[in-house]
Amino acid sequence: MAKRSQPVRRTALLASTVAVLGVLSACGTQNGTAGAPRSGQADTTAAATSGSAAPHDTGGGPSAGTVPGATAGSASASARTDGRCHTSELRASVGRVDPGAGQRNFPVVLTNISQRTCTVHGYPGAAFVDASGKQLGPDPHRAPASPRTVTLTPGSSAWAGLSFSSPQISGARTATPATLLVTPPDERDPLTVRWTAGEVPVGGNASQVSVTALEAGTGP
């Protein structure tokens, strides 16, 4: 009986060993599957992680917590101009005479009476006329200059110099205007200013009247 039981025990031991090896192999396969992601799983996981870490691009707008520059916008709006000043937005006046070296010099002033900011650039037109509206003498000569654009906020002014030789010295033929017509640059309609400064040269020698380009302010 003892000899017959040895093969049985060997068979049972062999079966047990095979069973153990099968369990170990199964455990190794399961561990390998858990540690290595399936095809495509790694890419999906990385994309999800990247998407959650980086904010969505909104096309270059301000980042979170940034307040748009309202102050800069206000400053830009206050400095904004809407183009040149039109005749209806201006008032013309003539300042006090500034005599010197046989000359009579007058500041011709344009003041912005509108509610907006506008600009003037260049020379104003000027013409002396009598009570009937007839022009006295030729148009003034433009004095050489490099005109600059003058920005006029509401209430501010620009001026140009109107000059001629004193008729008492030059001996030019004279007339006494009723009105000085002042036309803003690039405009057609003139402004009317009552002339109270006496006679002006309208013909003959040394009768030329000159006007300067506009600059900021109300006079020299």
N, CA, C and O of each residue as an XYZ file, in Angstrom:
880
protein
N       0.821     -1.209      0.000
C       0.000      0.000      0.000
C       0.851      1.252      0.000
O       0.501      2.210     -0.690
N       1.956      1.297      0.742
C       2.822      2.488      0.794
C       3.410      2.803     -0.550
O       3.537      3.977     -0.897
N       3.783      1.777     -1.345
C       4.366      2.032     -2.660
C       3.328      2.573     -3.615
O       3.626      3.435     -4.442
N       2.128      2.082     -3.510
C       1.079      2.563     -4.400
C       0.702      4.033     -4.102
O       0.256      4.716     -5.024
N       0.855      4.558     -2.866
C       0.429      5.936     -2.518
C       1.395      6.995     -3.008
O       1.001      8.157     -3.108
N       2.665      6.653     -3.324
C       3.640      7.658     -3.767
C       3.255      8.301     -5.091
O       3.330      9.524     -5.208
N       2.841      7.516     -6.110
C       2.416      8.183     -7.366
C       1.235      9.105     -7.152
O       1.133     10.160     -7.778
N       0.366      8.709     -6.286
C      -0.811      9.563     -6.047
C      -0.399     10.881     -5.433
O      -0.900     11.941     -5.807
N       0.537     10.804     -4.469
C       0.980     12.039     -3.816
C       1.734     12.937     -4.807
O       1.610     14.161     -4.796
N       2.551     12.246     -5.697
C       3.299     13.026     -6.687
C       2.346     13.735     -7.650
O       2.548     14.881     -8.050
N       1.276     12.971     -8.005
C       0.299     13.582     -8.921
C      -0.403     14.770     -8.268
O      -0.616     15.803     -8.902
N      -0.753     14.613     -7.013
C      -1.421     15.711     -6.299
C      -0.511     16.903     -6.134
O      -0.950     18.046     -6.260
N       0.789     16.641     -5.844
C       1.744     17.735     -5.679
C       1.954     18.484     -6.981
O       2.048     19.711     -7.005
N       2.025     17.714     -8.075
C       2.185     18.351     -9.380
C       0.994     19.215     -9.732
O       1.142     20.314    -10.267
N      -0.190     18.708     -9.427
C      -1.407     19.502     -9.702
C      -1.431     20.781     -8.889
O      -1.846     21.832     -9.378
N      -0.975     20.685     -7.624
C      -0.969     21.878     -6.768
C      -0.003     22.927     -7.298
O      -0.283     24.126     -7.298
N       1.175     22.420     -7.763
C       2.194     23.352     -8.300
C       1.683     24.077     -9.529
O       1.868     25.285     -9.674
N       1.032     23.322    -10.421
C       0.462     23.936    -11.632
C      -0.584     24.970    -11.273
O      -0.655     26.035    -11.887
N      -1.397     24.653    -10.276
C      -2.436     25.599     -9.856
C      -1.840     26.884     -9.317
O      -2.326     27.976     -9.610
N      -0.756     26.745     -8.506
C      -0.103     27.934     -7.944
C       0.507     28.790     -9.032
O       0.384     30.015     -9.035
N       1.183     28.097     -9.978
C       1.765     28.852    -11.093
C       0.708     29.569    -11.903
O       0.938     30.682    -12.375
N      -0.446     28.949    -12.070
C      -1.537     29.608    -12.807
C      -2.039     30.841    -12.086
O      -2.344     31.851    -12.721
N      -2.130     30.770    -10.768
C      -2.583     31.942     -9.992
C      -1.587     33.070    -10.085
O      -1.961     34.228    -10.270
N      -0.258     32.717     -9.951
C       0.777     33.752    -10.043
C       0.779     34.405    -11.404
O       0.946     35.619    -11.518
N       0.589     33.585    -12.463
C       0.568     34.148    -13.822
C      -0.597     35.080    -14.005
O      -0.468     36.133    -14.631
N      -1.744     34.699    -13.456
C      -2.939     35.553    -13.563
C      -2.741     36.865    -12.842
O      -3.141     37.918    -13.339
N      -2.117     36.811    -11.652
C      -1.883     38.050    -10.900
C      -0.933     38.952    -11.648
O      -1.138     40.166    -11.683
N       0.118     38.387    -12.256
C       1.058     39.207    -13.020
C       0.404     39.854    -14.191
O       0.723     41.001    -14.502
N      -0.506     39.175    -14.869
C      -1.208     39.759    -16.015
C      -2.101     40.899    -15.593
O      -2.175     41.912    -16.288
N      -2.782     40.760    -14.470
C      -3.665     41.838    -13.996
C      -2.870     43.063    -13.612
O      -3.265     44.184    -13.931
N      -1.739     42.866    -12.921
C      -0.927     44.019    -12.542
C      -0.389     44.736    -13.764
O      -0.356     45.966    -13.785
N       0.031     44.005    -14.779
C       0.549     44.616    -15.999
C      -0.512     45.425    -16.705
O      -0.193     46.483    -17.248
N      -1.782     44.978    -16.729
C      -2.859     45.716    -17.375
C      -3.155     47.013    -16.658
O      -3.404     48.021    -17.320
N      -3.140     47.037    -15.340
C      -3.437     48.242    -14.560
C      -2.349     49.276    -14.711
O      -2.646     50.471    -14.706
N      -1.089     48.866    -14.846
C       0.024     49.820    -14.888
C       0.224     50.439    -16.241
O       0.787     51.531    -16.315
N      -0.204     49.806    -17.331
C       0.048     50.343    -18.673
C      -1.265     50.731    -19.319
O      -2.115     49.859    -19.498
N      -1.491     52.018    -19.689
C      -2.766     52.447    -20.289
C      -2.952     51.834    -21.659
O      -1.986     51.550    -22.367
N      -4.209     51.632    -22.024
C      -4.559     51.125    -23.344
C      -4.243     52.167    -24.397
O      -4.050     53.342    -24.082
N      -4.190     51.742    -25.628
C      -3.876     52.648    -26.744
C      -4.890     53.776    -26.790
O      -6.095     53.528    -26.836
N      -4.390     55.074    -26.778
C      -5.271     56.244    -26.829
C      -5.622     56.775    -25.464
O      -6.002     57.940    -25.347
N      -5.512     55.966    -24.420
C      -5.899     56.433    -23.100
C      -4.934     57.494    -22.600
O      -5.356     58.470    -21.980
N      -3.610     57.312    -22.866
C      -2.630     58.287    -22.403
C      -2.854     59.629    -23.057
O      -2.774     60.655    -22.381
N      -3.137     59.662    -24.366
C      -3.368     60.929    -25.055
C      -4.586     61.631    -24.505
O      -4.554     62.845    -24.299
N      -5.677     60.890    -24.257
C      -6.905     61.487    -23.743
C      -6.692     62.082    -22.370
O      -7.183     63.171    -22.074
N      -5.963     61.371    -21.534
C      -5.695     61.854    -20.185
C      -4.841     63.103    -20.218
O      -5.114     64.057    -19.490
N      -3.807     63.117    -21.054
C      -2.943     64.289    -21.147
C      -3.700     65.494    -21.654
O      -3.506     66.607    -21.163
N      -4.568     65.279    -22.641
C      -5.338     66.396    -23.183
C      -6.272     66.964    -22.137
O      -6.413     68.182    -22.032
N      -6.902     66.117    -21.373
C      -7.814     66.591    -20.338
C      -7.068     67.371    -19.289
O      -7.542     68.405    -18.818
N      -5.866     66.867    -18.909
C      -5.072     67.571    -17.907
C      -4.605     68.918    -18.432
O      -4.665     69.923    -17.724
N      -4.134     68.936    -19.688
C      -3.687     70.195    -20.283
C      -4.814     71.186    -20.397
O      -4.605     72.372    -20.142
N      -5.989     70.757    -20.766
C      -7.128     71.666    -20.929
C      -7.550     72.272    -19.615
O      -7.952     73.434    -19.574
N      -7.470     71.516    -18.545
C      -7.898     72.053    -17.258
C      -6.857     72.972    -16.664
O      -7.193     73.857    -15.877
N      -5.580     72.779    -17.031
C      -4.527     73.597    -16.453
C      -4.415     74.936    -17.145
O      -4.135     75.931    -16.476
N      -4.623     75.018    -18.478
C      -4.457     76.259    -19.232
C      -5.815     76.876    -19.513
O      -6.724     76.158    -19.930
N      -6.001     78.206    -19.299
C      -7.283     78.851    -19.584
C      -7.593     78.863    -21.062
O      -6.682     78.840    -21.890
N      -8.853     78.900    -21.398
C      -9.296     78.932    -22.790
C      -8.929     80.255    -23.426
O      -9.165     81.306    -22.830
N      -8.353     80.236    -24.627
C      -7.949     81.442    -25.337
C      -9.174     82.166    -25.860
O      -9.949     81.609    -26.638
N      -9.350     83.423    -25.425
C     -10.525     84.203    -25.843
C     -10.179     85.218    -26.911
O     -10.923     86.173    -27.136
N      -9.043     85.012    -27.574
C      -8.736     85.915    -28.690
C      -7.964     87.138    -28.288
O      -8.045     88.165    -28.961
N      -7.200     87.057    -27.189
C      -6.339     88.174    -26.828
C      -7.005     89.179    -25.928
O      -6.479     90.282    -25.782
N      -8.123     88.873    -25.316
C      -8.777     89.791    -24.408
C      -8.034     89.881    -23.103
O      -7.063     89.150    -22.908
N      -8.459     90.773    -22.172
C      -7.781     90.914    -20.898
C      -7.912     89.658    -20.078
O      -8.930     88.968    -20.139
N      -6.867     89.353    -19.297
C      -6.894     88.165    -18.457
C      -7.841     88.364    -17.296
O      -8.297     89.475    -17.022
N      -8.132     87.250    -16.611
C      -9.074     87.315    -15.505
C      -8.577     88.277    -14.451
O      -7.397     88.265    -14.099
N      -9.482     89.123    -13.938
C      -9.131     90.083    -12.903
C      -8.661     91.413    -13.444
O      -8.445     92.347    -12.672
N      -8.493     91.529    -14.773
C      -8.040     92.782    -15.373
C      -9.233     93.644    -15.731
O     -10.157     93.181    -16.400
N      -9.222     94.899    -15.290
C     -10.301     95.827    -15.597
C      -9.921     96.641    -16.807
O      -8.836     97.221    -16.815
N     -10.766     96.722    -17.849
C     -10.430     97.518    -19.034
C     -10.097     98.944    -18.661
O     -10.601     99.466    -17.666
N      -9.231     99.594    -19.473
C      -8.754    100.941    -19.143
C      -9.788    102.011    -19.399
O      -9.740    102.668    -20.439
N     -10.720    102.208    -18.490
C     -11.751    103.231    -18.649
C     -11.146    104.622    -18.610
O     -11.609    105.534    -19.296
N     -10.094    104.778    -17.789
C      -9.456    106.083    -17.681
C      -8.810    106.476    -18.998
O      -8.953    107.612    -19.451
N      -8.092    105.530    -19.620
C      -7.455    105.815    -20.908
C      -8.499    106.155    -21.952
O      -8.282    107.045    -22.775
N      -9.629    105.461    -21.933
C     -10.681    105.754    -22.887
C     -11.243    107.145    -22.702
O     -11.528    107.841    -23.677
N     -11.404    107.556    -21.452
C     -11.925    108.891    -21.180
C     -10.958    109.959    -21.647
O     -11.358    110.976    -22.214
N      -9.661    109.712    -21.398
C      -8.676    110.696    -21.837
C      -8.661    110.805    -23.346
O      -8.551    111.902    -23.895
N      -8.771    109.668    -24.021
C      -8.795    109.683    -25.478
C     -10.014    110.422    -25.994
O      -9.926    111.170    -26.968
N     -11.168    110.212    -25.334
C     -12.394    110.878    -25.774
C     -12.287    112.381    -25.590
O     -12.763    113.147    -26.428
N     -11.652    112.818    -24.476
C     -11.570    114.248    -24.224
C     -10.638    114.932    -25.211
O     -10.822    116.108    -25.525
N      -9.628    114.200    -25.708
C      -8.694    114.773    -26.657
C      -9.163    114.646    -28.097
O      -8.546    115.212    -28.999
N     -10.210    113.935    -28.318
C     -10.676    113.664    -29.673
C     -11.194    114.940    -30.329
O     -11.840    115.756    -29.671
N     -10.918    115.115    -31.614
C     -11.471    116.212    -32.379
C     -12.355    115.648    -33.474
O     -12.196    114.497    -33.882
N     -13.278    116.452    -33.945
C     -14.227    116.008    -34.960
C     -14.011    116.734    -36.276
O     -14.958    116.894    -37.047
N     -12.781    117.183    -36.556
C     -12.510    117.852    -37.822
C     -12.412    119.352    -37.672
O     -12.348    119.880    -36.561
N     -12.400    120.034    -38.807
C     -12.160    121.467    -38.782
C     -13.361    122.227    -38.229
O     -14.490    121.737    -38.225
N     -13.077    123.438    -37.765
C     -14.131    124.328    -37.266
C     -14.858    124.949    -38.456
O     -14.228    125.402    -39.413
N     -16.160    124.966    -38.388
C     -16.970    125.590    -39.432
C     -17.348    127.019    -39.014
O     -17.318    127.369    -37.834
N     -17.697    127.813    -39.998
C     -18.007    129.218    -39.742
C     -19.051    129.381    -38.650
O     -18.923    130.253    -37.790
N     -20.083    128.546    -38.680
C     -21.176    128.675    -37.702
C     -20.734    128.362    -36.279
O     -21.461    128.652    -35.329
N     -19.543    127.770    -36.119
C     -19.057    127.397    -34.791
C     -18.051    128.402    -34.235
O     -17.494    128.198    -33.156
N     -17.823    129.484    -34.972
C     -16.793    130.442    -34.584
C     -17.349    131.852    -34.462
O     -18.348    132.211    -35.085
N     -16.669    132.631    -33.644
C     -16.943    134.071    -33.556
C     -15.652    134.802    -33.876
O     -14.585    134.425    -33.391
N     -15.743    135.855    -34.697
C     -14.568    136.643    -35.065
C     -14.575    137.969    -34.320
O     -15.629    138.548    -34.053
N     -13.393    138.429    -33.996
C     -13.245    139.743    -33.357
C     -11.884    140.315    -33.753
O     -11.008    139.589    -34.223
N     -11.721    141.611    -33.560
C     -10.454    142.278    -33.857
C      -9.951    142.918    -32.575
O     -10.663    143.680    -31.921
N      -8.705    142.593    -32.224
C      -8.128    143.148    -31.004
C      -7.621    144.567    -31.195
O      -7.746    145.162    -32.265
N      -7.049    145.085    -30.125
C      -6.562    146.458    -30.132
C      -5.331    146.600    -31.022
O      -4.530    145.671    -31.124
N      -5.176    147.748    -31.661
C      -4.053    147.990    -32.554
C      -2.747    147.953    -31.778
O      -2.664    148.401    -30.634
N      -1.733    147.406    -32.432
C      -0.388    147.359    -31.866
C       0.539    148.075    -32.834
O       1.103    147.444    -33.728
N       0.710    149.407    -32.669
C       1.512    150.165    -33.628
C       2.997    149.913    -33.411
O       3.445    149.586    -32.312
N       3.743    150.076    -34.498
C       5.196    149.942    -34.377
C       5.872    150.113    -35.715
O       5.469    149.514    -36.712
N       6.936    150.959    -35.731
C       7.777    151.186    -36.921
C       6.951    151.530    -38.154
O       7.190    150.988    -39.233
N       5.988    152.420    -38.002
C       5.174    152.845    -39.133
C       4.133    151.830    -39.554
O       3.496    151.995    -40.595
N       3.947    150.787    -38.770
C       2.980    149.747    -39.084
C       1.773    149.830    -38.135
O       1.866    150.323    -37.010
N       0.663    149.338    -38.627
C      -0.515    149.155    -37.779
C      -0.849    147.669    -37.806
O      -1.111    147.097    -38.864
N      -0.836    147.066    -36.650
C      -0.995    145.618    -36.524
C      -2.208    145.303    -35.645
O      -2.365    145.858    -34.558
N      -3.054    144.410    -36.134
C      -4.267    144.027    -35.412
C      -4.354    142.494    -35.304
O      -4.143    141.794    -36.294
N      -4.662    141.977    -34.118
C      -4.948    140.547    -34.026
C      -6.391    140.265    -34.434
O      -7.328    140.834    -33.874
N      -6.553    139.388    -35.408
C      -7.885    138.928    -35.810
C      -8.106    137.578    -35.120
O      -7.374    136.616    -35.357
N      -9.119    137.528    -34.272
C      -9.289    136.383    -33.374
C     -10.512    135.556    -33.773
O     -11.588    136.095    -34.030
N     -10.325    134.243    -33.818
C     -11.418    133.296    -34.024
C     -11.604    132.494    -32.739
O     -10.662    131.870    -32.247
N     -12.815    132.512    -32.201
C     -13.112    131.824    -30.943
C     -14.140    130.722    -31.188
O     -15.141    130.925    -31.875
N     -13.875    129.575    -30.619
C     -14.788    128.433    -30.756
C     -15.981    128.634    -29.823
O     -15.830    128.604    -28.601
N     -17.161    128.839    -30.397
C     -18.378    129.022    -29.599
C     -19.263    127.781    -29.614
O     -20.391    127.815    -29.120
N     -18.757    126.685    -30.178
C     -19.545    125.456    -30.243
C     -19.316    124.627    -28.976
O     -18.561    125.018    -28.086
N     -19.978    123.488    -28.921
C     -19.845    122.586    -27.787
C     -18.895    121.429    -28.075
O     -18.829    120.473    -27.301
N     -18.158    121.510    -29.185
C     -17.239    120.433    -29.525
C     -15.843    121.001    -29.768
O     -15.669    122.206    -29.947
N     -14.866    120.121    -29.769
C     -13.498    120.500    -30.085
C     -13.284    120.373    -31.592
O     -13.664    119.372    -32.200
N     -12.674    121.396    -32.185
C     -12.426    121.377    -33.628
C     -11.074    122.029    -33.896
O     -10.400    122.478    -32.970
N     -10.685    122.078    -35.160
C      -9.362    122.594    -35.502
C      -9.426    123.656    -36.594
O     -10.351    123.688    -37.405
N      -8.418    124.522    -36.593
C      -8.208    125.477    -37.684
C      -6.762    125.316    -38.148
O      -5.874    125.011    -37.352
N      -6.541    125.522    -39.436
C      -5.199    125.348    -39.991
C      -5.022    126.293    -41.167
O      -5.800    126.270    -42.120
N      -3.991    127.124    -41.088
C      -3.686    127.984    -42.213
C      -4.033    129.440    -41.969
O      -3.929    129.942    -40.850
N      -4.444    130.104    -43.028
C      -4.712    131.539    -43.010
C      -6.212    131.808    -43.058
O      -6.938    131.115    -43.770
N      -6.683    132.796    -42.317
C      -8.067    133.223    -42.509
C      -8.153    134.148    -43.724
O      -7.184    134.822    -44.075
N      -9.312    134.169    -44.352
C      -9.548    135.179    -45.377
C      -9.971    136.487    -44.710
O     -10.608    136.473    -43.657
N      -9.617    137.611    -45.324
C      -9.972    138.921    -44.762
C     -10.269    139.890    -45.894
O      -9.596    139.889    -46.925
N     -11.282    140.714    -45.688
C     -11.641    141.710    -46.703
C     -12.341    142.891    -46.028
O     -13.263    142.712    -45.232
N     -11.886    144.093    -46.360
C     -12.569    145.300    -45.893
C     -13.709    145.613    -46.852
O     -13.522    145.555    -48.068
N     -14.891    145.946    -46.325
C     -16.042    146.311    -47.173
C     -16.687    147.576    -46.620
O     -16.588    147.887    -45.433
N     -17.354    148.298    -47.530
C     -18.063    149.500    -47.088
C     -19.477    149.142    -46.638
O     -19.828    147.966    -46.543
N     -20.272    150.152    -46.366
C     -21.620    149.922    -45.832
C     -22.519    149.184    -46.807
O     -23.465    148.513    -46.396
N     -22.228    149.304    -48.107
C     -23.036    148.620    -49.120
C     -22.558    147.196    -49.371
O     -23.188    146.455    -50.126
N     -21.459    146.810    -48.749
C     -20.917    145.467    -48.938
C     -19.871    145.377    -50.026
O     -19.429    144.277    -50.358
N     -19.461    146.501    -50.592
C     -18.454    146.503    -51.639
C     -17.065    146.394    -51.017
O     -16.760    147.065    -50.031
N     -16.217    145.528    -51.614
C     -14.880    145.348    -51.069
C     -14.018    146.566    -51.376
O     -14.064    147.137    -52.465
N     -13.226    146.941    -50.364
C     -12.319    148.069    -50.483
C     -10.883    147.554    -50.553
O     -10.374    146.999    -49.579
N     -10.238    147.734    -51.684
C      -8.864    147.284    -51.826
C      -8.773    145.793    -52.138
O      -9.777    145.082    -52.086
N      -7.579    145.324    -52.458
C      -7.382    143.910    -52.815
C      -7.385    143.024    -51.570
O      -7.352    143.502    -50.436
N      -7.425    141.730    -51.822
C      -7.318    140.775    -50.718
C      -5.943    140.896    -50.064
O      -4.957    141.177    -50.745
N      -5.873    140.687    -48.763
C      -4.572    140.766    -48.089
C      -3.587    139.728    -48.615
O      -3.977    138.651    -49.067
N      -2.317    140.071    -48.546
C      -1.231    139.170    -48.909
C      -0.933    138.244    -47.731
O      -0.961    138.672    -46.577
N      -0.650    136.978    -48.024
C      -0.314    136.019    -46.960
C       1.171    136.104    -46.629
O       2.024    135.886    -47.490
N       1.466    136.420    -45.381
C       2.855    136.491    -44.952
C       3.460    135.083    -44.933
O       2.785    134.142    -44.515
N       4.706    134.914    -45.371
C       5.324    133.591    -45.391
C       5.336    132.959    -43.990
O       5.676    133.615    -43.006
N       4.964    131.694    -43.920
C       4.911    130.991    -42.639
C       4.768    129.507    -42.897
O       4.532    129.084    -44.029
N       4.912    128.722    -41.849
C       4.649    127.280    -41.879
C       3.447    127.016    -40.979
O       3.601    126.800    -39.777
N       2.255    127.033    -41.561
C       1.051    126.913    -40.732
C       1.026    125.618    -39.925
O       1.510    124.575    -40.365
N       0.449    125.719    -38.735
C       0.254    124.559    -37.876
C      -1.224    124.420    -37.545
O      -1.964    125.403    -37.501
N      -1.631    123.195    -37.316
C      -3.015    122.958    -36.913
C      -3.203    123.391    -35.469
O      -2.431    123.008    -34.589
N      -4.232    124.190    -35.234
C      -4.550    124.668    -33.882
C      -5.845    123.999    -33.443
O      -6.870    124.108    -34.116
N      -5.791    123.310    -32.316
C      -6.973    122.644    -31.767
C      -7.697    123.593    -30.837
O      -7.115    124.125    -29.891
N      -8.970    123.800    -31.115
C      -9.779    124.718    -30.316
C     -10.818    123.940    -29.519
O     -11.780    123.420    -30.083
N     -10.623    123.864    -28.220
C     -11.661    123.327    -27.360
C     -12.745    124.389    -27.219
O     -12.487    125.551    -27.531
N     -13.943    124.044    -26.765
C     -14.993    125.057    -26.623
C     -14.525    126.251    -25.789
O     -14.057    126.094    -24.662
N     -14.662    127.453    -26.371
C     -14.269    128.672    -25.676
C     -12.865    129.152    -25.951
O     -12.534    130.283    -25.595
N     -12.011    128.334    -26.578
C     -10.634    128.754    -26.838
C     -10.524    129.441    -28.196
O     -11.447    129.393    -29.009
N      -9.363    130.087    -28.428
C      -9.221    130.965    -29.593
C      -7.915    130.738    -30.340
O      -6.953    130.177    -29.814
N      -7.920    131.196    -31.585
C      -6.715    131.294    -32.402
C      -6.697    132.684    -33.023
O      -7.746    133.303    -33.200
N      -5.511    133.172    -33.351
C      -5.430    134.516    -33.898
C      -4.460    134.573    -35.069
O      -3.548    133.756    -35.191
N      -4.687    135.568    -35.931
C      -3.790    135.872    -37.043
C      -3.553    137.379    -37.047
O      -4.435    138.157    -36.685
N      -2.361    137.777    -37.457
C      -2.040    139.199    -37.488
C      -2.428    139.845    -38.806
O      -2.096    139.342    -39.879
N      -3.132    140.963    -38.716
C      -3.509    141.761    -39.890
C      -2.714    143.061    -39.820
O      -2.850    143.823    -38.863
N      -1.879    143.318    -40.840
C      -0.954    144.450    -40.765
C      -0.956    145.266    -42.060
O      -1.190    144.739    -43.147
N      -0.696    146.533    -41.913
C      -0.497    147.408    -43.067
C       0.276    148.637    -42.610
O       0.300    148.980    -41.428
N       0.906    149.288    -43.580
C       1.654    150.509    -43.272
C       0.691    151.629    -42.932
O      -0.379    151.740    -43.530
N       1.068    152.449    -41.982
C       0.220    153.580    -41.593
C       0.027    154.513    -42.787
O       1.012    154.990    -43.350
N      -1.232    154.789    -43.194
C      -1.461    155.639    -44.372
C      -0.860    157.024    -44.235
O      -0.472    157.623    -45.238
N      -0.773    157.547    -43.026
C      -0.190    158.879    -42.827
C       1.290    158.911    -43.205
O       1.833    159.955    -43.566
N       1.922    157.753    -43.115
C       3.336    157.677    -43.450
C       3.543    157.220    -44.890
O       4.403    157.746    -45.597
N       2.761    156.251    -45.316
C       2.954    155.672    -46.653
C       2.403    156.567    -47.758
O       2.886    156.521    -48.889
N       1.409    157.371    -47.446
C       0.794    158.213    -48.465
C      -0.138    157.442    -49.378
O      -0.505    157.946    -50.440
N      -0.536    156.222    -48.994
C      -1.422    155.405    -49.811
C      -2.827    155.996    -49.839
O      -3.231    156.725    -48.933
N      -3.559    155.665    -50.894
C      -4.967    156.062    -50.955
C      -5.731    155.247    -49.931
O      -5.470    154.056    -49.763
N      -6.673    155.880    -49.243
C      -7.330    155.216    -48.125
C      -8.852    155.248    -48.256
O      -9.416    155.980    -49.069
N      -9.485    154.438    -47.435
C     -10.941    154.430    -47.280
C     -11.228    153.947    -45.857
O     -10.396    153.305    -45.216
N     -12.409    154.270    -45.397
C     -12.795    153.841    -44.050
C     -13.839    152.739    -44.165
O     -14.977    153.016    -44.544
N     -13.481    151.491    -43.848
C     -14.426    150.383    -43.991
C     -15.528    150.446    -42.937
O     -15.352    151.034    -41.870
N     -16.642    149.842    -43.245
C     -17.691    149.638    -42.242
C     -17.512    148.300    -41.544
O     -17.855    148.128    -40.374
N     -16.963    147.357    -42.304
C     -16.912    145.979    -41.796
C     -15.643    145.283    -42.288
O     -15.141    145.558    -43.377
N     -15.144    144.375    -41.450
C     -14.105    143.443    -41.869
C     -14.741    142.058    -41.963
O     -15.295    141.549    -40.988
N     -14.655    141.460    -43.141
C     -15.145    140.092    -43.322
C     -14.002    139.112    -43.062
O     -12.927    139.228    -43.651
N     -14.243    138.159    -42.188
C     -13.227    137.169    -41.820
C     -13.765    135.785    -42.169
O     -14.812    135.377    -41.666
N     -13.050    135.067    -43.027
C     -13.469    133.729    -43.431
C     -12.521    132.700    -42.836
O     -11.325    132.745    -43.121
N     -13.012    131.770    -42.017
C     -12.146    130.734    -41.440
C     -11.509    129.876    -42.536
O     -12.064    129.762    -43.629
N     -10.370    129.283    -42.261
C      -9.708    128.434    -43.266
C     -10.622    127.323    -43.776
O     -11.326    126.676    -43.000
N     -10.599    127.112    -45.087
C     -11.348    126.046    -45.764
C     -12.865    126.235    -45.695
O     -13.615    125.299    -45.973
N     -13.317    127.415    -45.334
C     -14.747    127.711    -45.302
C     -15.079    128.747    -46.376
O     -14.202    129.457    -46.869
N     -16.349    128.817    -46.721
C     -16.806    129.768    -47.736
C     -17.544    130.963    -47.133
O     -17.472    132.073    -47.660
N     -18.240    130.737    -46.046
C     -19.050    131.806    -45.449
C     -18.218    132.631    -44.477
O     -17.558    132.073    -43.600
N     -18.242    133.965    -44.623
C     -17.443    134.816    -43.738
C     -18.196    135.191    -42.461
O     -19.418    135.081    -42.366
N     -17.417    135.632    -41.504
C     -17.940    136.234    -40.281
C     -17.788    137.751    -40.394
O     -16.841    138.241    -41.009
N     -18.705    138.472    -39.810
C     -18.716    139.934    -39.935
C     -18.254    140.589    -38.638
O     -18.763    140.287    -37.559
N     -17.289    141.484    -38.760
C     -16.787    142.227    -37.607
C     -16.883    143.724    -37.925
O     -16.382    144.175    -38.955
N     -17.517    144.479    -37.051
C     -17.612    145.933    -37.271
C     -16.223    146.548    -37.130
O     -15.520    146.307    -36.149
N     -15.835    147.355    -38.140
C     -14.505    147.952    -38.130
C     -14.572    149.344    -37.501
O     -15.311    150.212    -37.966
N     -13.799    149.542    -36.451
C     -13.833    150.822    -35.730
C     -12.443    151.470    -35.651
O     -12.243    152.418    -34.892
N     -11.487    150.959    -36.432
C     -10.107    151.428    -36.304
C      -9.726    152.462    -37.349
O      -8.539    152.728    -37.539
N     -10.705    153.057    -38.036
C     -10.413    154.152    -38.952
C     -10.019    153.704    -40.339
O     -10.332    152.595    -40.773
N      -9.307    154.613    -41.039
C      -9.008    154.382    -42.445
C      -7.939    153.306    -42.630
O      -7.099    153.058    -41.765
N      -8.020    152.672    -43.826
C      -7.067    151.630    -44.190
C      -6.604    151.906    -45.608
O      -7.333    152.548    -46.364
N      -5.408    151.445    -46.007
C      -4.936    151.664    -47.373
C      -5.698    150.778    -48.360
O      -5.882    149.587    -48.111
N      -6.134    151.352    -49.466
C      -6.875    150.567    -50.456
C      -6.266    150.680    -51.859
O      -6.719    149.996    -52.776
N      -5.256    151.524    -52.041
C      -4.637    151.662    -53.359
C      -3.427    152.554    -53.291
O      -3.205    153.262    -52.309
N      -2.632    152.508    -54.373
C      -1.430    153.337    -54.431
C      -0.241    152.628    -53.817
O      -0.288    151.439    -53.501
N       0.820    153.391    -53.659
C       2.052    152.824    -53.106
C       1.875    152.422    -51.649
O       1.147    153.062    -50.890
N       2.569    151.330    -51.274
C       2.569    150.846    -49.892
C       1.168    150.621    -49.351
O       0.888    150.876    -48.179
N       0.289    150.137    -50.226
C      -1.085    149.915    -49.788
C      -1.372    148.456    -49.445
O      -2.503    148.095    -49.118
N      -0.339    147.625    -49.522
C      -0.559    146.201    -49.315
C      -0.878    145.889    -47.853
O      -0.202    146.349    -46.933
N      -1.943    145.082    -47.673
C      -2.316    144.573    -46.361
C      -1.876    143.114    -46.310
O      -2.025    142.387    -47.292
N      -1.333    142.679    -45.167
C      -0.878    141.285    -45.039
C      -1.563    140.609    -43.857
O      -1.998    141.263    -42.909
N      -1.646    139.274    -43.940
C      -2.237    138.484    -42.870
C      -1.317    137.291    -42.594
O      -0.744    136.712    -43.516
N      -1.186    136.935    -41.325
C      -0.339    135.814    -40.948
C      -1.170    134.556    -40.721
O      -2.399    134.608    -40.661
N      -0.482    133.433    -40.596
C      -1.160    132.169    -40.323
C      -1.678    132.153    -38.895
O      -1.144    132.832    -38.018
N      -2.727    131.369    -38.673
C      -3.332    131.269    -37.355
C      -2.419    130.537    -36.376
O      -1.713    129.596    -36.737
N      -2.453    130.991    -35.142
C      -1.785    130.311    -34.039
C      -2.642    130.432    -32.787
O      -3.568    131.240    -32.724
N      -2.319    129.625    -31.804
C      -3.147    129.554    -30.605
C      -3.094    130.839    -29.803
O      -2.053    131.494    -29.739
N      -4.209    131.201    -29.193
C      -4.267    132.373    -28.329
C      -5.107    133.485    -28.914
O      -5.841    133.289    -29.882
N      -4.986    134.670    -28.304
C      -5.767    135.834    -28.743
C      -4.899    136.985    -29.218
O      -5.410    138.066    -29.513
N      -3.599    136.771    -29.294
C      -2.722    137.835    -29.764
C      -1.315    137.645    -29.257
O      -1.037    136.745    -28.463
N      -0.414    138.522    -29.735
C       1.008    138.399    -29.348
C       1.220    138.814    -27.893
O       2.347    138.775    -27.398
